[in-house]
């Protein structure tokens, strides 16, 4: 029989990060980008990973979220 600590350790090993990249042109308003990112965070559980601002003004935004895969554990 597995203890709760062993079950939690297995669950942590099964979590994977999913990444998504969004490219935003320089003429896109900053407030619109902010509202889009807030919506993604609240509705789809994305968090901000990094933002790159290119020399031409284009913004490359990388979002991430944790995927926890369900595993079957037999206690019997």
PyMOL commands that set and color helices and strands:
alter all, ss='L'
color gray80, all
select helices_A, chain A and resi 4-13+30-44
alter helices_A, ss='H'
color red, helices_A
select strands_A, chain A and resi 15-24+47-53+59-68
alter strands_A, ss='S'
color yellow, strands_A
deselect
rebuild
show_as cartoon
